[in-house]
Amino acid sequence: MTKPIIALDFNDQQTALNFVNQFDESLFVKVGMELYYRSGPEIIYELKNLGHQIFLDLKCHDIPNTVGKALEVVASLEVDMVNVHALGGRNMMLRAKESIDRVNKDTKLIAVTQLTSTNEQMIQYEQNIPLTMRESVLNLATLAHDCHLDGVVCSVQEAELLTEQLGRDFLKVTPGIRLKEDSVDDQVRIATPTVARELGSTHIVVGRSITQHDNPIERYNYYKSVWEG
């Protein structure tokens, strides 16, 4: 069972470091676009020096060559996990995987399927894709699997389906994790840690419920105990 991944949704490096320095153990943290664009590779170096695992959540989505070059840089930072967007297509994902394998095979490469802020109406009327949510996620996840990526970002609601179709070893990294008493904020496809575990998530991502809590250490430990069952 992996540790819950804490989303460091802060807009500056010092605030992020102050947060992780409250803990007397190594963490698995997510560095997203806001923090990375503000701090650059320096935040990665600092977190690695402190012994933390890092999921660099940049959702790379561009032409294959551009993504490939970007992933070479990311892999050289020795992050533990990074993602691309499956909607970038087969050639883009193959090029991304090639770059990761050439520079640092220890970095896990996963693909975003549909964001947890996306609902079925948006898929059908804004993306103009005549599929249900489950069909769309399975299609994109299968494409990522065929490109030899390590897994996907998906909601808990699709984790069980992907385990059935693509196997237990294919990673299912699930954001949108909340306790029943938490605010849902801007996500519409959410679940508790217990439900995530039961439905086959391999990793859960928790942000504001921990980082904005009055006692983040206590909150993190509670999430960890529920997640581990």
Order of alpha helices (4+ residues) and beta strands (2+ residues): beta-alpha-beta-alpha-alpha-beta-alpha-beta-alpha-beta-alpha-alpha-beta-alpha-beta-alpha-beta-alpha-alpha
